[in-house]
């Protein structure tokens, strides 16, 4: 299966919503603690036995923790940077002409960015400064700052159907549901006893959300009755760093963990773990599922490797 070696430690990987053979990877030097960052745009080879090729890359003075493809412009990327900045890149332009914009408002590391899939003109960023910010492409300043969490916000994710609704996951052990038309959060879910590192909405049921935590578990919630999770997925040996619902199957999701594994789950059945991949040799911190190709997966980790493979196959197979 295609593999790419990055010079820095991998942090996030995302498939393009426009081109089935294109993906981007966010990386940070020295495990993101101190040093530079690089954003790679990669192309899948026509034959699975050949490596991924780099189309373009962009360097930053600080590590890049996350990225998001624009839902409206096929060449536009947004990067979440460790210096608190949010940078916009156009892959159709040379590195010297990038970034198009550097938005500097967060006072600490930006850990997550998510592009609105329904409105397609806005995105949200989550930061270690305990806030989430809402941005649009045409404005040099954020539209709004959401401040209720009392510790780092590690992730924020738009609802796939409701244009104004998003969720945020925090080190304060809560997930909050927000509506940008409302003055404050509309729901607080005290989801775990330890830090919540990620959240994602089900793409087929807009009331279902998953949370991933330092407690090694993934919990699935129905926001209509959130007193208890509808499913608890155990199987990771260390903190679960990312969770992502399948864009093609209502009951499937993928996760990656500090136990170096990537797992596929069916949260509707009792034996929920349907696939486990142990191809990384360091923390697995980035995972994604292609919107355009059913079952196509990508992961990256601190072993400086990016893997792309079809679910059910060996990511390390030649």
VENZI-V820560 format. One record per residue. N is the residue number from 0. RES is the residue in one letter. SS is DSSP state (a for helix, b for strand, c for the rest). PHI is phi in whole degrees, -180 to 180 (none if undefined). NEAR is the number of other C-alpha atoms within 8 Angstrom. Layout:
n | res | ss | phi | near
N | RES | SS | PHI | NEAR
N | RES | SS | PHI | NEAR
This chain:
n | res | ss | phi | near
0 | X | c | none | 14
1 | X | c | -63 | 14
2 | X | b | -134 | 10
3 | X | b | -135 | 10
4 | X | b | -97 | 7
5 | X | c | -96 | 10
6 | X | c | -70 | 6
7 | X | c | -113 | 13
8 | X | b | -77 | 16
9 | X | b | -70 | 19
10 | X | b | -125 | 16
11 | X | b | -154 | 15
12 | X | b | -138 | 17
13 | X | b | -141 | 14
14 | X | b | -74 | 13
15 | X | c | -68 | 13
16 | X | c | -81 | 11
17 | X | c | -109 | 6
18 | X | c | -124 | 7
19 | X | c | -69 | 10
20 | X | c | -102 | 8
21 | X | b | -120 | 11
22 | X | b | -149 | 12
23 | X | b | -129 | 13
24 | X | b | -132 | 16
25 | X | b | -100 | 17
26 | X | b | -133 | 16
27 | X | b | -142 | 18
28 | X | a | -74 | 14
29 | X | a | 53 | 9
30 | X | a | 60 | 9
31 | X | a | 80 | 12
32 | X | c | -79 | 7
33 | X | c | -157 | 9
34 | X | c | 131 | 11
35 | X | c | -84 | 11
36 | X | b | -135 | 15
37 | X | b | -147 | 14
38 | X | b | -106 | 13
39 | X | b | -105 | 12
40 | X | b | -109 | 13
41 | X | b | -117 | 13
42 | X | b | -121 | 11
43 | X | c | -74 | 11
44 | X | c | -75 | 11
45 | X | c | -66 | 4
46 | X | c | -111 | 5
47 | X | c | -63 | 9
48 | X | c | -82 | 7
49 | X | c | -104 | 8
50 | X | c | -75 | 11
51 | X | c | -66 | 11
52 | X | b | -114 | 9
53 | X | b | -89 | 9
54 | X | b | -87 | 8
55 | X | b | -165 | 9
56 | X | b | -143 | 10
57 | X | b | -129 | 9
58 | X | b | -99 | 8
59 | X | b | -129 | 9
60 | X | c | -77 | 7
61 | X | c | -131 | 12
62 | X | c | -61 | 18
63 | X | b | -106 | 18
64 | X | b | -96 | 17
65 | X | b | -159 | 14
66 | X | b | -150 | 18
67 | X | b | -145 | 11
68 | X | b | -78 | 13
69 | X | c | -64 | 12
70 | X | c | -92 | 11
71 | X | c | -119 | 6
72 | X | c | -125 | 6
73 | X | c | -69 | 10
74 | X | c | -109 | 9
75 | X | b | -98 | 11
76 | X | b | -129 | 12
77 | X | b | -117 | 13
78 | X | b | -118 | 16
79 | X | b | -99 | 17
80 | X | b | -115 | 16
81 | X | c | -68 | 14
82 | X | c | -85 | 9
83 | X | c | 92 | 14
84 | X | b | -93 | 14
85 | X | b | -121 | 13
86 | X | b | -115 | 13
87 | X | b | -104 | 13
88 | X | b | -124 | 12
89 | X | b | -114 | 11
90 | X | c | -70 | 10
91 | X | c | -83 | 5
92 | X | c | -107 | 7
93 | X | c | -66 | 7
94 | X | a | -54 | 9
95 | X | a | -66 | 4
96 | X | a | -93 | 7
97 | X | c | -118 | 12
98 | X | c | -74 | 10
99 | X | c | -63 | 9
100 | X | b | -155 | 8
101 | X | b | -125 | 9
102 | X | b | -98 | 9
103 | X | b | -114 | 7
104 | X | c | -131 | 8
105 | X | c | -61 | 11
106 | X | c | -97 | 6
107 | X | c | -139 | 10
108 | X | c | -53 | 13
109 | X | b | -92 | 18
110 | X | b | -103 | 16
111 | X | b | -153 | 14
112 | X | b | -142 | 17
113 | X | b | -140 | 12
114 | X | b | -91 | 14
115 | X | c | -67 | 13
116 | X | c | -80 | 9
117 | X | c | -105 | 8
118 | X | c | -81 | 7
119 | X | c | 68 | 10
120 | X | c | -121 | 10
121 | X | b | -137 | 11
122 | X | b | -148 | 11
123 | X | b | -120 | 14
124 | X | b | -126 | 16
125 | X | b | -118 | 17
126 | X | b | -135 | 18
127 | X | c | -71 | 13
128 | X | c | -84 | 11
129 | X | c | 78 | 14
130 | X | c | -121 | 15
131 | X | b | -120 | 14
132 | X | b | -123 | 12
133 | X | b | -106 | 12
134 | X | b | -131 | 12
135 | X | b | -125 | 10
136 | X | c | -64 | 7
137 | X | c | -92 | 4
138 | X | c | -119 | 7
139 | X | c | -80 | 6
140 | X | c | -126 | 7
141 | X | c | -66 | 11
142 | X | c | -82 | 8
143 | X | b | -159 | 7
144 | X | b | -117 | 9
145 | X | b | -107 | 8
146 | X | c | -128 | 7
147 | X | c | -139 | 8
148 | X | c | -61 | 10
149 | X | c | -109 | 6
150 | X | c | -153 | 10
151 | X | c | -45 | 13
152 | X | b | -98 | 18
153 | X | b | -89 | 16
154 | X | b | -158 | 16
155 | X | b | -143 | 18
156 | X | b | -141 | 12
157 | X | b | -72 | 14
158 | X | c | -68 | 12
159 | X | c | -72 | 11
160 | X | c | -117 | 6
161 | X | c | -93 | 8
162 | X | c | -55 | 11
163 | X | c | -102 | 9
164 | X | b | -107 | 11
165 | X | b | -144 | 11
166 | X | b | -122 | 14
167 | X | b | -132 | 16
168 | X | b | -118 | 17
169 | X | b | -135 | 18
170 | X | c | -69 | 13
171 | X | c | -83 | 11
172 | X | c | 74 | 13
173 | X | c | -120 | 14
174 | X | b | -112 | 15
175 | X | b | -117 | 12
176 | X | b | -103 | 12
177 | X | b | -126 | 12
178 | X | b | -124 | 11
179 | X | c | -63 | 7
180 | X | c | -86 | 5
181 | X | c | -103 | 8
182 | X | c | -70 | 5
183 | X | c | -139 | 8
184 | X | c | -64 | 11
185 | X | c | -98 | 9
186 | X | b | -157 | 7
187 | X | b | -123 | 9
188 | X | b | -112 | 9
189 | X | c | -78 | 8
190 | X | c | -72 | 10
191 | X | c | -142 | 10
192 | X | c | -87 | 7
193 | X | c | -128 | 10
194 | X | c | -53 | 13
195 | X | b | -100 | 19
196 | X | b | -98 | 16
197 | X | b | -159 | 16
198 | X | b | -148 | 19
199 | X | b | -154 | 12
200 | X | b | -91 | 15
201 | X | c | -67 | 14
202 | X | c | -82 | 10
203 | X | c | -116 | 6
204 | X | c | -134 | 7
205 | X | c | -75 | 12
206 | X | c | -104 | 9
207 | X | b | -102 | 11
208 | X | b | -136 | 13
209 | X | b | -112 | 13
210 | X | b | -125 | 16
211 | X | b | -123 | 17
212 | X | b | -135 | 16
213 | X | c | -63 | 13
214 | X | c | -74 | 11
215 | X | c | 81 | 13
216 | X | b | -111 | 14
217 | X | b | -116 | 13
218 | X | b | -120 | 13
219 | X | b | -112 | 13
220 | X | b | -123 | 13
221 | X | b | -107 | 11
222 | X | c | -68 | 8
223 | X | c | -77 | 5
224 | X | c | -151 | 7
225 | X | c | -97 | 9
226 | X | c | -66 | 5
227 | X | c | -143 | 6
228 | X | c | -68 | 10
229 | X | c | -83 | 8
230 | X | b | -157 | 9
231 | X | b | -124 | 9
232 | X | b | -107 | 11
233 | X | b | -112 | 7
234 | X | c | 164 | 7
235 | X | c | -79 | 11
236 | X | c | -93 | 8
237 | X | c | -139 | 10
238 | X | c | -51 | 14
239 | X | b | -93 | 18
240 | X | b | -87 | 16
241 | X | b | -138 | 14
242 | X | b | -138 | 17
243 | X | b | -147 | 13
244 | X | b | -76 | 12
245 | X | c | -67 | 13
246 | X | c | -79 | 9
247 | X | c | -116 | 6
248 | X | c | -133 | 7
249 | X | c | -59 | 11
250 | X | c | -99 | 8
251 | X | b | -106 | 11
252 | X | b | -149 | 12
253 | X | b | -125 | 15
254 | X | b | -142 | 13
255 | X | b | -138 | 16
256 | X | b | -146 | 17
257 | X | c | -68 | 14
258 | X | c | -82 | 11
259 | X | c | 77 | 14
260 | X | c | -107 | 15
261 | X | b | -116 | 14
262 | X | b | -123 | 12
263 | X | b | -109 | 12
264 | X | b | -127 | 12
265 | X | b | -116 | 12
266 | X | c | -76 | 12
267 | X | c | -93 | 7
268 | X | c | -118 | 6
269 | X | c | -68 | 5
270 | X | c | -88 | 6
271 | X | c | -72 | 10
272 | X | b | -76 | 11
273 | X | b | -107 | 9
274 | X | b | -167 | 8
275 | X | b | -135 | 9
276 | X | b | -121 | 9
277 | X | c | -114 | 8
278 | X | c | -84 | 8
279 | X | c | -83 | 12
280 | X | c | -112 | 7
281 | X | c | -139 | 10
282 | X | c | -47 | 13
283 | X | b | -92 | 18
284 | X | b | -120 | 16
285 | X | b | -132 | 14
286 | X | b | -150 | 19
287 | X | b | -153 | 12
288 | X | b | -121 | 14
289 | X | c | -68 | 14
290 | X | c | -74 | 9
291 | X | c | -95 | 8
292 | X | c | -124 | 7
293 | X | c | -61 | 7
294 | X | c | 85 | 8
295 | X | b | -81 | 11
296 | X | b | -119 | 12
297 | X | b | -141 | 14
298 | X | b | -145 | 15
299 | X | b | -145 | 19
300 | X | b | -159 | 17
301 | X | c | -73 | 14
302 | X | c | -84 | 11
303 | X | c | 65 | 12
304 | X | b | -126 | 14
305 | X | b | -118 | 14
306 | X | b | -115 | 13
307 | X | b | -130 | 12
308 | X | b | -156 | 12
309 | X | b | -90 | 9
310 | X | c | -53 | 7
311 | X | c | 99 | 5
312 | X | c | -110 | 7
313 | X | c | -86 | 8
314 | X | c | -59 | 12
315 | X | c | -94 | 7
316 | X | c | -64 | 6
317 | X | c | -68 | 5
